Amino acid sequence: MPSLSLFDEAPAPSLRAAFERWLAHRRAAGSLRQSASIDVYRDMWEAFSAWCLGQSPALTLASLDLRDLHAFQAARFGRKSSDLSLSPRYALRLMRLIDRVLRHHAAEAGIPPNTAAADWIAEHPDVRYSEAATADPLPEFLSVAEAKHLITFLSDARPRAGASASRRDAHAAFSWQELRNRTSVGLQLGAGLTPGDVRALTLASPVSKGGRIRERPWKISVPGDGNSTPRETPIAPWAAELLQHWLLVRAEARIAGAFLFPSTRTGKQWHKDSQYQCARRVLEDAGIDSSRGGSFRLRHTFALRQLRRGFAPEEVAHWLGVDPQVMERYQRVITSPIDVV
């Protein structure tokens, strides 16, 4: 049997190593955190690698071309999803993965990227647009009027120096639980937090140092939960004012524990169902339909607002704690003639 050149890298280790280096880069950048997503990507790459290694001669990162990808697609066509059939949406995810690994490998090696996967996607519009609105519904979000109304409603729970006499002191009638509920909903809309994020926040989460206004939090540090790494996200000024007031009331009430939004005075963590019901009640009291998308509509509204303000999708994805690929759903809204706050 002919021997390999001492300078040739065996296909199997090369394919595996390229994927692991890309994965390590994405994880270090904080753009890929969910263990479930990592497992899916790894399974997809292993299936693709197995097919490459089964060809004669075995395919490498350098030799892979458009004809090979056509052959791979033909080989998988018609199989059930359990057999890794290349359904349009599966094919799009796989080809994007191949393209990203190829481009990362090229950048590391200082060579021109292999564009075979990108070329394949360009040649298949049925795959390229498989994540259109009919296949992947647009995220639910608040209209401009709804968001402005909700912000005003939530802000009634804090002192309003410039408001009328009746509204200026309205906050004094709120119990600490009512203030907690409105502040937590405020962070979902004003910082893009999930309900799980809200329940996990601690007293160390609000960051005031470095802000423009003394003692007012300007960003929030969200703890990791095993499936995601810790992250920081900015807070809208109106939500920061509400949070600042909550911190003051929480301290004056001598509420125990380390959780920012505890369930009880003794500091117990807020239970999932209780927090859900409280957020739903706040929305309903504000006159906003809570059945359409629930409180996640607030997070989606935050994401859309940041994109409309010109922030890069990768940066907004980092604030949300999601894979940048998720931002494509929001981008479809941004490019549509829809009123976004």
Rosetta silent file (secondary structure, phi, psi, omega in degrees, C-alpha in Angstrom):
SEQUENCE: MPSLSLFDEAPAPSLRAAFERWLAHRRAAGSLRQSASIDVYRDMWEAFSAWCLGQSPALTLASLDLRDLHAFQAARFGRKSSDLSLSPRYALRLMRLIDRVLRHHAAEAGIPPNTAAADWIAEHPDVRYSEAATADPLPEFLSVAEAKHLITFLSDARPRAGASASRRDAHAAFSWQELRNRTSVGLQLGAGLTPGDVRALTLASPVSKGGRIRERPWKISVPGDGNSTPRETPIAPWAAELLQHWLLVRAEARIAGAFLFPSTRTGKQWHKDSQYQCARRVLEDAGIDSSRGGSFRLRHTFALRQLRRGFAPEEVAHWLGVDPQVMERYQRVITSPIDVV
SCORE:     score description
SCORE:     0.000 S_00000001
   1 L     0.000  137.578  179.206    0.000    0.000    0.000 S_00000001
   2 L   -66.023  142.618  179.804    1.329    3.463   -0.801 S_00000001
   3 L   -90.254  153.704  176.411    2.340    5.430    2.277 S_00000001
   4 L   -74.631  150.612  174.749    1.125    8.913    3.084 S_00000001
   5 L   -63.892  147.471  177.975    3.461   11.832    2.772 S_00000001
   6 L   -62.776  -19.323 -177.201    5.011   12.878    6.060 S_00000001
   7 L  -100.485    0.228  176.955    3.503   16.289    5.465 S_00000001
   8 L   -91.967  138.947  179.070   -0.072   15.080    4.759 S_00000001
   9 L   -96.172  133.712  179.552   -2.548   15.051    7.610 S_00000001
  10 L   -58.301  139.483 -175.267   -4.817   12.015    7.900 S_00000001
  11 H   -58.630  -44.069 -174.989   -8.412   12.967    6.926 S_00000001
  12 H   -61.017  -54.003  178.291  -10.113   11.709   10.096 S_00000001
  13 H   -61.776  -34.621 -178.640   -8.006   13.654   12.631 S_00000001
  14 H   -65.188  -45.820  179.558   -8.040   16.715   10.356 S_00000001
  15 H   -64.373  -44.737 -178.490  -11.834   16.812   10.106 S_00000001
  16 H   -65.989  -44.803 -177.396  -12.310   16.189   13.807 S_00000001
  17 H   -65.013  -38.884 -179.822   -9.661   18.695   14.872 S_00000001
  18 H   -62.691  -41.882  178.727  -11.048   21.445   12.639 S_00000001
  19 H   -65.632  -44.985 -177.286  -14.488   21.070   14.189 S_00000001
  20 H   -65.397  -35.045  177.472  -13.154   21.015   17.759 S_00000001
  21 H   -68.569  -41.265  176.349  -11.054   24.134   17.140 S_00000001
  22 H   -62.316  -43.211 -179.541  -14.077   25.956   15.700 S_00000001
  23 H   -63.169  -43.933  179.100  -16.178   24.817   18.652 S_00000001
  24 H   -62.093  -38.802  178.991  -13.557   25.954   21.163 S_00000001
  25 H   -64.625  -44.895 -179.258  -13.386   29.345   19.434 S_00000001
  26 H   -64.891  -39.554 -179.332  -17.169   29.804   19.548 S_00000001
  27 H   -69.681  -39.209  179.180  -17.348   28.785   23.202 S_00000001
  28 H   -65.822  -32.336  179.427  -14.482   31.084   24.170 S_00000001
  29 L   -78.815   -8.294  179.387  -16.252   33.946   22.405 S_00000001
  30 L    77.366   14.656 -177.064  -19.373   33.201   24.419 S_00000001
  31 L   -98.991   -0.457  176.962  -21.491   32.727   21.282 S_00000001
  32 L  -143.866  104.117 -173.672  -22.229   29.017   21.766 S_00000001
  33 L  -120.442  -33.003 -173.867  -23.212   27.979   25.278 S_00000001
  34 L   -67.153  123.770 -178.791  -26.157   25.611   25.194 S_00000001
  35 H   -62.552  -34.222  179.460  -24.981   22.023   25.691 S_00000001
  36 H   -64.030  -40.748  178.426  -27.923   20.767   23.628 S_00000001
  37 H   -65.812  -40.155  178.580  -26.839   22.899   20.648 S_00000001
  38 H   -61.876  -42.470  179.513  -23.260   21.690   20.984 S_00000001
  39 H   -62.784  -40.816  179.493  -24.421   18.077   20.978 S_00000001
  40 H   -64.045  -46.608  178.901  -26.492   18.677   17.841 S_00000001
  41 H   -60.393  -41.633 -178.865  -23.573   20.330   16.030 S_00000001
  42 H   -65.892  -41.959  178.164  -21.236   17.517   17.036 S_00000001
  43 H   -63.341  -41.188  179.404  -23.656   14.837   15.825 S_00000001
  44 H   -62.979  -44.389 -177.983  -24.125   16.667   12.534 S_00000001
  45 H   -68.166  -38.597  179.907  -20.395   17.014   11.985 S_00000001
  46 H   -64.977  -39.061  177.856  -19.683   13.396   12.892 S_00000001
  47 H   -65.434  -42.524  178.731  -22.293   12.173   10.398 S_00000001
  48 H   -66.245  -43.075  179.467  -20.842   14.403    7.683 S_00000001
  49 H   -61.456  -40.455 -179.785  -17.261   13.353    8.540 S_00000001
  50 H   -61.464  -39.060  178.326  -18.220    9.683    8.386 S_00000001
  51 H   -67.237  -42.793  179.406  -19.540   10.186    4.863 S_00000001
  52 H   -59.473  -43.270 -177.898  -16.382   12.079    3.825 S_00000001
  53 H   -72.352  -19.472  179.233  -14.142    9.330    5.159 S_00000001
  54 L   -84.268   -4.900  178.338  -16.212    6.705    3.365 S_00000001
  55 L   -82.602  163.602  179.925  -15.418    8.166   -0.051 S_00000001
  56 L  -129.449  110.850   -2.150  -12.548    6.947   -2.190 S_00000001
  57 L   -73.633  162.350  179.711  -10.257    8.727   -1.814 S_00000001
  58 L   -61.222  143.001 -178.207  -11.394   10.102    1.539 S_00000001
  59 L   -84.191  146.593  177.483  -12.354   13.770    1.446 S_00000001
  60 L  -121.365  175.294  176.929  -10.434   16.418    3.356 S_00000001
  61 L   -60.552  -34.458 -177.799  -11.091   20.066    4.197 S_00000001
  62 L   -79.259  -35.858 -174.072   -8.950   21.070    1.245 S_00000001
  63 L   -87.219  -17.803 -178.176  -10.346   18.627   -1.317 S_00000001
  64 L   -58.575  128.844  178.150  -14.058   19.041   -0.479 S_00000001
  65 L  -135.698 -178.249 -174.412  -15.843   20.747   -3.362 S_00000001
  66 H   -61.583  -37.971  179.934  -19.324   21.549   -4.604 S_00000001
  67 H   -63.461  -36.146  178.216  -19.692   18.226   -6.444 S_00000001
  68 H   -63.886  -41.354 -179.432  -18.964   16.359   -3.217 S_00000001
  69 H   -68.814  -34.918  173.657  -21.715   18.236   -1.401 S_00000001
  70 H   -61.769  -41.696  179.724  -24.154   17.488   -4.223 S_00000001
  71 H   -66.001  -39.546  178.779  -23.236   13.818   -3.862 S_00000001
  72 H   -63.949  -43.144  179.375  -23.696   13.963   -0.113 S_00000001
  73 H   -63.339  -41.746  179.563  -27.117   15.547   -0.526 S_00000001
  74 H   -65.448  -36.098 -178.971  -28.129   12.900   -3.064 S_00000001
  75 H   -67.824  -30.468 -177.300  -26.937   10.105   -0.777 S_00000001
  76 H   -94.694  -12.458 -172.161  -29.092   11.325    2.088 S_00000001
  77 L   -60.088  134.225  174.124  -32.162   12.324    0.047 S_00000001
  78 L    88.939   -6.424  179.277  -35.412   10.635    1.000 S_00000001
  79 L   -80.621  159.893  178.491  -34.264    9.194    4.299 S_00000001
  80 L   -71.923  158.809 -178.837  -36.181    9.699    7.507 S_00000001
  81 H   -59.490  -31.495  178.493  -35.083   12.400    9.927 S_00000001
  82 H   -66.216  -19.163  177.200  -33.888    9.703   12.325 S_00000001
  83 H   -99.886   18.528  179.302  -31.444    8.718    9.585 S_00000001
  84 L    63.525   43.150  175.423  -30.212   12.312    9.267 S_00000001
  85 L   -59.575  145.869  177.655  -32.172   13.070    6.121 S_00000001
  86 L   -86.739   70.266  170.137  -31.264   16.349    4.504 S_00000001
  87 L   -63.880  158.426 -176.580  -34.616   18.052    4.957 S_00000001
  88 H   -52.482  -45.796 -177.236  -34.349   21.703    3.839 S_00000001
  89 H   -71.762  -36.680  176.547  -33.951   23.102    7.354 S_00000001
  90 H   -65.712  -42.841 -179.847  -31.551   20.355    8.406 S_00000001
  91 H   -60.752  -40.824 -179.440  -29.546   20.883    5.212 S_00000001
  92 H   -63.492  -45.007  179.527  -29.332   24.632    5.881 S_00000001
  93 H   -63.348  -42.420 -178.518  -28.034   24.110    9.424 S_00000001
  94 H   -66.690  -46.302 -178.247  -25.523   21.504    8.277 S_00000001
  95 H   -66.283  -34.819  174.730  -24.202   23.507    5.339 S_00000001
  96 H   -64.648  -40.443  178.050  -23.860   26.593    7.514 S_00000001
  97 H   -62.461  -46.466  179.543  -21.926   24.517   10.021 S_00000001
  98 H   -59.950  -44.245 -179.606  -19.625   23.166    7.299 S_00000001
  99 H   -61.890  -41.939 -178.894  -19.087   26.681    5.936 S_00000001
 100 H   -67.572  -40.380  178.487  -18.222   28.076    9.378 S_00000001
 101 H   -65.727  -42.799  179.186  -15.769   25.287   10.142 S_00000001
 102 H   -61.953  -42.419 -177.996  -14.134   25.698    6.725 S_00000001
 103 H   -71.069  -37.094  177.395  -13.802   29.454    7.147 S_00000001
 104 H   -66.154  -41.921  178.056  -12.433   29.171   10.681 S_00000001
 105 H   -60.708  -43.494 -179.212   -9.887   26.599    9.508 S_00000001
 106 H   -64.950  -40.739 -179.678   -8.830   28.878    6.644 S_00000001
 107 H   -63.955  -40.435  178.197   -8.480   31.889    8.953 S_00000001
 108 H   -65.854  -38.867 -176.521   -6.270   29.900   11.331 S_00000001
 109 H   -85.694   -9.859 -179.041   -4.133   28.584    8.495 S_00000001
 110 L    69.458   36.266 -178.656   -3.931   31.904    6.682 S_00000001
 111 L  -124.071  161.675  177.431   -5.283   30.448    3.438 S_00000001
 112 L   -61.852  141.045 -178.260   -8.256   31.357    1.206 S_00000001
 113 L   -71.319  149.122  172.546  -11.476   29.800    2.530 S_00000001
 114 L   -82.194  115.213 -173.646  -13.121   26.824    0.871 S_00000001
 115 L   -98.787   18.571 -175.852  -16.516   28.215   -0.200 S_00000001
 116 H   -56.483  -45.441 -177.974  -18.059   24.904   -1.292 S_00000001
 117 H   -66.926  -42.586  178.416  -20.767   24.951    1.394 S_00000001
 118 H   -63.139  -39.210  178.559  -21.656   28.608    0.774 S_00000001
 119 H   -65.655  -38.048  179.479  -21.832   27.909   -2.959 S_00000001
 120 H   -63.826  -43.930  179.024  -24.098   24.908   -2.306 S_00000001
 121 H   -62.243  -41.249 -179.247  -26.512   27.040   -0.249 S_00000001
 122 H   -63.105  -30.747 -178.644  -26.556   29.698   -2.988 S_00000001
 123 L   -83.199   -6.708 -175.831  -27.532   27.064   -5.560 S_00000001
 124 L  -125.699   82.291 -178.947  -30.455   25.776   -3.469 S_00000001
 125 H   -61.528  -28.746  178.496  -33.020   28.532   -2.815 S_00000001
 126 H   -64.195  -30.819  176.758  -35.439   25.975   -1.323 S_00000001
 127 H   -84.267  -43.733 -176.463  -32.845   25.365    1.372 S_00000001
 128 H   -57.708  -36.626 -177.830  -31.600   28.931    1.622 S_00000001
 129 L  -107.853   23.754 -178.797  -35.076   30.253    2.433 S_00000001
 130 L   -70.124  -14.107  178.070  -36.281   27.245    4.435 S_00000001
 131 L  -102.661   28.162  177.726  -36.357   29.389    7.579 S_00000001
 132 L   -67.957  172.266 -173.272  -38.786   31.863    6.072 S_00000001
 133 L   -57.034  -32.643 -178.976  -41.739   33.084    8.103 S_00000001
 134 L   -68.165  -27.750 -178.597  -43.950   30.208    6.927 S_00000001
 135 L   -96.769  -26.939 -176.024  -41.503   27.670    8.350 S_00000001
 136 L  -138.341   96.526 -173.810  -40.260   29.615   11.354 S_00000001
 137 L   -55.377  147.068  177.312  -42.772   32.089   12.820 S_00000001
 138 L   -67.890  150.435  179.436  -41.571   35.571   13.618 S_00000001
 139 L   -67.138  142.752  175.008  -41.052   36.360   17.307 S_00000001
 140 L   -72.952  141.338 -179.876  -43.940   37.989   19.151 S_00000001
 141 L  -153.006  165.089  179.376  -43.152   41.531   20.325 S_00000001
 142 L   -82.699  144.085  172.668  -44.786   44.673   21.651 S_00000001
 143 L   -72.789  170.197  178.219  -45.791   47.495   19.365 S_00000001
 144 H   -58.087  -45.761 -178.421  -44.397   50.956   20.018 S_00000001
 145 H   -64.242  -42.676  179.967  -47.638   52.015   21.699 S_00000001
 146 H   -63.820  -43.904 -178.410  -47.780   48.882   23.869 S_00000001
 147 H   -64.719  -44.474  179.350  -44.154   49.224   24.960 S_00000001
 148 H   -62.700  -40.983  178.804  -44.508   52.912   25.837 S_00000001
 149 H   -63.869  -43.307 -179.277  -47.689   52.210   27.779 S_00000001
 150 H   -65.375  -40.945  178.842  -46.058   49.337   29.683 S_00000001
 151 H   -60.354  -43.366  178.462  -42.994   51.428   30.550 S_00000001
 152 H   -64.296  -42.484  179.897  -45.235   54.159   31.970 S_00000001
 153 H   -62.251  -46.445 -179.435  -47.263   51.595   33.900 S_00000001
 154 H   -65.401  -38.363 -174.810  -44.160   49.929   35.392 S_00000001
 155 H   -71.577  -14.870  176.267  -42.560   53.266   36.245 S_00000001
 156 L   -64.797  -13.654 -178.584  -45.526   54.274   38.407 S_00000001
 157 L   -85.436    2.739  178.082  -44.004   51.988   41.047 S_00000001
 158 L  -126.461  163.641  177.275  -41.074   54.368   41.619 S_00000001
 159 L   -59.415  137.449 -179.765  -40.804   58.043   42.649 S_00000001
 160 L  -125.764   90.467 -174.112  -41.544   60.397   39.750 S_00000001
 161 L   -58.065  -36.934 -175.593  -40.167   63.847   40.578 S_00000001
 162 L   -93.192    4.225 -176.097  -41.519   65.502   37.445 S_00000001
 163 L   -84.649  172.742  176.913  -44.952   63.849   37.518 S_00000001
 164 L   -66.173  165.181 -176.342  -48.255   65.292   38.676 S_00000001
 165 H   -58.652  -38.769 -178.110  -49.027   65.255   42.402 S_00000001
 166 H   -67.607  -32.564 -178.714  -51.277   62.210   42.074 S_00000001
 167 H   -93.375  -21.996 -175.949  -48.607   60.185   40.275 S_00000001
 168 H   -62.038  -38.016 -177.337  -45.598   61.584   42.066 S_00000001
 169 L  -108.221   13.631 -177.479  -46.364   59.701   45.276 S_00000001
 170 H   -61.488  -29.930 -175.551  -48.218   56.737   43.762 S_00000001
 171 H   -63.763  -23.745 -176.426  -45.268   54.440   44.483 S_00000001
 172 H   -65.256  -21.186 -177.855  -45.848   54.695   48.247 S_00000001
 173 H   -84.589   -6.680 -176.446  -48.954   52.500   47.958 S_00000001
 174 L   -82.229  136.018  170.810  -47.034   49.554   46.472 S_00000001
 175 L   -75.390  165.799 -179.092  -46.164   46.540   48.606 S_00000001
 176 H   -66.358  -30.480  178.353  -42.662   45.160   48.228 S_00000001
 177 H   -67.708  -40.509  179.061  -44.067   42.187   46.306 S_00000001
 178 H   -65.613  -39.877  177.638  -45.831   44.480   43.824 S_00000001
 179 H   -66.721  -40.936  176.224  -42.655   46.502   43.353 S_00000001
 180 H   -57.497  -47.155 -177.431  -40.658   43.297   42.909 S_00000001
 181 H   -61.342  -45.681 -178.817  -43.070   42.087   40.255 S_00000001
 182 H   -69.010  -37.481  179.729  -42.970   45.319   38.249 S_00000001
 183 H   -67.030  -41.129 -179.974  -39.190   45.637   38.510 S_00000001
 184 H   -65.192  -40.258  175.481  -38.626   42.070   37.360 S_00000001
 185 H   -64.898  -36.454  177.399  -40.937   42.602   34.373 S_00000001
 186 H   -60.296  -36.625  179.278  -39.053   45.836   33.727 S_00000001
 187 H   -74.445  -25.672  175.185  -35.793   43.906   33.419 S_00000001
 188 H   -69.091  -38.717  178.612  -37.354   41.500   30.942 S_00000001
 189 H   -83.961  -37.189 -174.187  -38.295   44.438   28.718 S_00000001
 190 H   -93.054   -6.987  178.449  -35.411   46.747   29.582 S_00000001
 191 H  -139.272    0.755  175.503  -32.565   44.206   29.656 S_00000001
 192 L    73.043   26.330 -176.865  -33.835   41.260   27.618 S_00000001
 193 L   -80.840  152.694  172.813  -33.857   38.787   30.503 S_00000001
 194 L   -87.995  165.027  173.758  -35.704   35.471   30.520 S_00000001
 195 H   -56.698  -38.587  177.819  -37.916   34.427   33.444 S_00000001
 196 H   -63.937  -38.744  176.279  -35.150   32.018   34.463 S_00000001
 197 H   -60.117  -45.310 -178.004  -32.616   34.861   34.423 S_00000001
 198 H   -58.135  -44.003 -177.395  -34.871   36.926   36.678 S_00000001
 199 H   -71.074  -24.644 -176.453  -35.138   34.144   39.243 S_00000001
 200 H   -89.275  -14.238 -177.133  -31.373   33.514   39.236 S_00000001
 201 L   -61.402  145.357  177.151  -30.241   37.122   39.768 S_00000001
 202 E  -118.729  175.940  178.432  -28.484   37.952   43.024 S_00000001
 203 L   -64.895  -18.486  177.796  -27.744   41.169   44.865 S_00000001
 204 L   -84.665   -6.364 -175.211  -24.344   41.115   43.161 S_00000001
 205 L   -71.266  -44.699  179.544  -25.961   41.153   39.699 S_00000001
 206 E   -65.922  132.327 -179.918  -26.723   44.908   39.310 S_00000001
 207 E  -111.815  115.517  179.090  -23.600   46.796   38.218 S_00000001
 208 L  -103.585  -30.074 -177.912  -23.440   50.478   39.167 S_00000001
 209 L   -61.533  132.401  179.284  -19.683   51.073   38.992 S_00000001
 210 L    91.147   -4.261  179.477  -18.671   52.837   35.811 S_00000001
 211 L   -80.068  168.011 -177.155  -22.136   54.202   35.120 S_00000001
 212 L   -81.181  -23.053  179.703  -22.907   57.823   34.352 S_00000001
 213 L  -117.875  124.764 -174.685  -25.246   58.295   37.321 S_00000001
 214 L   -57.152  133.480  175.780  -23.997   57.414   40.783 S_00000001
 215 L    68.770   -0.667  176.590  -25.523   54.316   42.386 S_00000001
 216 L   -92.840  122.948  178.069  -27.814   53.696   39.424 S_00000001
 217 L   -61.527  141.137  177.957  -27.254   50.256   37.822 S_00000001
 218 L  -122.784  -10.104  172.300  -26.453   50.482   34.137 S_00000001
 219 E  -151.409  164.646 -177.369  -25.936   46.813   33.366 S_00000001
 220 E  -125.945  135.355  177.876  -26.847   43.470   34.896 S_00000001
 221 E   -96.550  116.182 -176.116  -24.597   40.458   35.423 S_00000001
 222 E   -98.429  122.340 -179.621  -26.534   37.257   34.714 S_00000001
 223 L   -65.907  154.296  172.603  -25.188   34.087   36.391 S_00000001
 224 L   -74.953  158.997 -178.266  -24.562   30.945   34.349 S_00000001
 225 L  -126.330   19.466 -177.778  -26.924   28.034   34.888 S_00000001
 226 L    96.776  -36.598  177.436  -24.950   25.015   33.732 S_00000001
 227 L   -99.373  -13.110 -179.954  -26.229   25.303   30.151 S_00000001
 228 L  -141.610  154.283  179.565  -24.961   28.841   29.613 S_00000001
 229 L   -87.776  159.009  177.397  -22.010   30.911   30.728 S_00000001
 230 L   -59.246  152.432  179.787  -22.355   34.124   32.769 S_00000001
 231 E  -150.055  166.882  174.837  -22.993   37.265   30.750 S_00000001
 232 E  -122.766  144.831  178.911  -23.633   40.975   31.127 S_00000001
 233 E  -140.282  143.022 -179.740  -26.371   42.971   29.456 S_00000001
 234 E   -71.203  157.421  179.062  -27.151   46.710   29.488 S_00000001
 235 L  -115.471  133.566  175.320  -30.241   48.077   31.229 S_00000001
 236 L   -61.771  143.049 -176.483  -32.515   50.702   29.699 S_00000001
 237 H   -52.442  -42.604 -179.104  -32.408   53.924   31.804 S_00000001
 238 H   -64.028  -37.717  178.796  -36.090   53.724   32.813 S_00000001
 239 H   -72.037  -32.168  177.869  -35.613   50.097   33.973 S_00000001
 240 H   -66.399  -38.672  177.824  -32.425   51.086   35.809 S_00000001
 241 H   -64.647  -40.053  178.147  -34.341   53.745   37.753 S_00000001
 242 H   -65.589  -42.517  179.192  -36.952   51.169   38.714 S_00000001
 243 H   -64.775  -40.715  178.630  -34.246   48.695   39.774 S_00000001
 244 H   -60.146  -41.484  178.611  -32.485   51.361   41.829 S_00000001
 245 H   -66.760  -40.442  178.415  -35.720   52.052   43.708 S_00000001
 246 H   -61.188  -41.890  179.768  -36.295   48.333   44.281 S_00000001
 247 H   -61.420  -38.920  178.805  -32.826   47.933   45.781 S_00000001
 248 H   -66.701  -47.593  179.813  -33.542   50.771   48.196 S_00000001
 249 H   -64.426  -40.502  179.474  -36.939   49.375   49.234 S_00000001
 250 H   -60.330  -42.595  179.933  -35.525   45.861   49.518 S_00000001
 251 H   -68.012  -42.999 -178.839  -32.815   47.087   51.889 S_00000001
 252 H   -65.672  -32.617  179.529  -35.222   49.193   53.965 S_00000001
 253 L   -80.286   -6.217  179.867  -37.594   46.222   54.295 S_00000001
 254 L    54.413   46.303  176.900  -34.656   44.088   55.480 S_00000001
 255 L   -75.663  128.260 -173.883  -35.510   41.270   53.113 S_00000001
 256 L   -81.771  174.170  174.589  -33.040   38.446   53.732 S_00000001
 257 L    89.413  170.230 -176.643  -31.119   36.252   51.310 S_00000001
 258 L   -98.838  -12.752 -178.151  -28.892   36.796   48.306 S_00000001
 259 E   -72.625  137.976 -179.330  -31.505   36.616   45.541 S_00000001
 260 L   -64.637  -40.036  179.514  -32.321   39.953   43.924 S_00000001
 261 L  -122.497   78.504 -178.229  -35.995   39.006   43.623 S_00000001
 262 E   -74.141  164.067  178.994  -36.768   36.554   46.442 S_00000001
 263 L   -81.647  -33.496 -176.720  -40.084   34.842   46.937 S_00000001
 264 L  -133.733  169.992  176.883  -40.370   35.654   50.643 S_00000001
 265 L   -62.165  -24.947 -179.270  -38.917   38.013   53.232 S_00000001
 266 L   -78.892   -6.365  174.162  -36.713   35.135   54.391 S_00000001
 267 L    96.289   12.682  179.879  -34.980   35.147   51.010 S_00000001
 268 L   -65.010  148.067 -179.209  -36.281   31.959   49.394 S_00000001
 269 E   -68.243  143.516 -179.826  -35.784   31.733   45.649 S_00000001
 270 L   -65.136  125.692  179.206  -38.749   32.705   43.503 S_00000001
 271 L   -74.196  147.885 -175.635  -40.529   29.579   42.247 S_00000001
 272 H   -55.764  -49.374 -176.891  -40.971   29.248   38.483 S_00000001
 273 H   -66.793  -39.625  179.906  -44.776   29.053   38.515 S_00000001
 274 H   -63.691  -44.225  179.650  -45.121   31.898   41.009 S_00000001
 275 H   -63.998  -39.226  178.712  -42.876   34.187   38.987 S_00000001
 276 H   -61.806  -46.183 -178.479  -44.780   33.306   35.806 S_00000001
 277 H   -66.129  -37.722  179.222  -48.125   34.124   37.397 S_00000001
 278 H   -65.471  -43.557  179.182  -46.800   37.409   38.830 S_00000001
 279 H   -64.578  -40.364  179.085  -45.447   38.533   35.453 S_00000001
 280 H   -62.908  -40.426 -179.731  -48.701   37.573   33.762 S_00000001
 281 H   -65.818  -38.425  178.220  -50.682   39.590   36.311 S_00000001
 282 H   -61.815  -44.782 -179.516  -48.511   42.656   35.736 S_00000001
 283 H   -64.484  -42.914  179.994  -49.123   42.494   31.990 S_00000001
 284 H   -65.668  -39.592  177.744  -52.841   42.004   32.445 S_00000001
 285 H   -64.534  -27.552  178.200  -53.037   44.897   34.923 S_00000001
 286 L   -83.210   -3.571  179.960  -51.290   47.018   32.303 S_00000001
 287 L    81.686   22.087 -179.177  -53.956   46.038   29.774 S_00000001
 288 L  -109.462  131.210 -179.680  -51.582   43.949   27.650 S_00000001
 289 L   -61.655  117.263 -177.689  -52.622   40.529   26.382 S_00000001
 290 L   -92.339   -2.056 -177.359  -50.420   38.043   28.231 S_00000001
 291 L   -83.757  -23.136 -177.910  -51.553   35.011   26.213 S_00000001
 292 L   -90.459   92.209  176.316  -49.655   35.933   23.038 S_00000001
 293 L    84.291   -5.232  178.874  -46.065   34.871   23.669 S_00000001
 294 L    57.781 -154.901 -178.114  -46.232   35.526   27.412 S_00000001
 295 L   -74.116   -9.092  176.234  -43.500   37.594   29.010 S_00000001
 296 H   -66.320  -19.295  175.425  -41.013   36.392   26.370 S_00000001
 297 H   -60.231  -30.425 -179.445  -42.535   39.092   24.153 S_00000001
 298 H   -68.159  -44.529  178.098  -40.681   41.571   26.362 S_00000001
 299 H   -62.248  -43.150  178.857  -37.313   39.931   25.693 S_00000001
 300 H   -63.294  -38.249  178.713  -38.041   39.835   21.961 S_00000001
 301 H   -64.168  -41.094  176.665  -38.951   43.525   22.037 S_00000001
 302 H   -58.815  -47.958 -178.090  -35.646   44.320   23.751 S_00000001
 303 H   -60.679  -44.801 -179.124  -33.706   42.412   21.071 S_00000001
 304 H   -65.183  -38.121  179.306  -35.514   44.136   18.223 S_00000001
 305 H   -63.030  -42.368 -179.033  -35.005   47.556   19.790 S_00000001
 306 H   -66.550  -38.449  177.882  -31.246   47.022   20.072 S_00000001
 307 H   -66.686  -40.214  178.579  -31.001   45.878   16.457 S_00000001
 308 H   -65.911  -27.658  178.823  -33.019   48.884   15.306 S_00000001
 309 L   -79.509   -5.183  174.727  -30.630   51.115   17.262 S_00000001
 310 L   101.741    5.204  177.992  -27.760   49.743   15.181 S_00000001
 311 L   -72.688  145.997 -178.095  -26.091   47.275   17.523 S_00000001
 312 L   -66.258  142.120  179.059  -24.451   44.295   15.819 S_00000001
 313 H   -54.468  -37.018 -179.875  -26.446   41.029   15.901 S_00000001
 314 H   -64.259  -37.461 -179.942  -23.480   39.269   17.523 S_00000001
 315 H   -69.882  -42.544  178.740  -23.439   41.804   20.358 S_00000001
 316 H   -65.233  -38.787  177.532  -27.179   41.558   20.950 S_00000001
 317 H   -60.675  -38.914  177.808  -26.908   37.751   20.883 S_00000001
 318 H   -64.087  -42.361  178.196  -24.264   37.984   23.605 S_00000001
 319 H   -61.987  -38.260 -178.858  -26.564   40.158   25.723 S_00000001
 320 H   -78.997  -20.129 -177.172  -29.369   37.654   25.270 S_00000001
 321 L    77.435   35.719 -178.401  -27.110   34.667   25.904 S_00000001
 322 L  -125.974  166.218  175.116  -28.011   32.935   22.629 S_00000001
 323 L   -67.413  136.846  179.542  -26.225   31.644   19.555 S_00000001
 324 H   -53.255  -25.719 -179.826  -25.815   34.450   16.947 S_00000001
 325 H   -62.007  -27.745  179.738  -27.720   32.272   14.492 S_00000001
 326 H   -62.319  -28.023 -175.191  -30.868   32.935   16.527 S_00000001
 327 H   -66.878  -14.050 -179.828  -30.689   36.605   15.502 S_00000001
 328 H   -62.549  -32.706  177.646  -31.745   35.717   11.965 S_00000001
 329 H   -63.180  -42.078 -179.616  -35.363   35.506   13.182 S_00000001
 330 H   -70.203  -35.503 -178.994  -35.149   39.056   14.487 S_00000001
 331 H   -62.903  -31.006  178.838  -33.443   40.306   11.341 S_00000001
 332 H   -67.636  -31.570  176.394  -36.468   39.212    9.316 S_00000001
 333 H   -71.409  -43.845 -177.494  -38.628   41.481   11.471 S_00000001
 334 H   -59.848  -37.060 -178.344  -36.202   44.396   11.143 S_00000001
 335 L   -85.339    0.765  177.608  -36.285   44.176    7.345 S_00000001
 336 L   -99.747  153.792  179.601  -40.108   44.032    7.342 S_00000001
 337 L   -76.447   62.115 -178.392  -42.362   47.113    7.453 S_00000001
 338 L  -117.118  137.660 -179.346  -43.375   46.412   11.079 S_00000001
 339 L   -73.314  115.361 -178.951  -43.498   49.001   13.837 S_00000001
 340 L  -121.308  135.213 -178.301  -40.883   48.076   16.451 S_00000001
 341 L   -64.451    0.000    0.000  -40.238   50.032   19.632 S_00000001
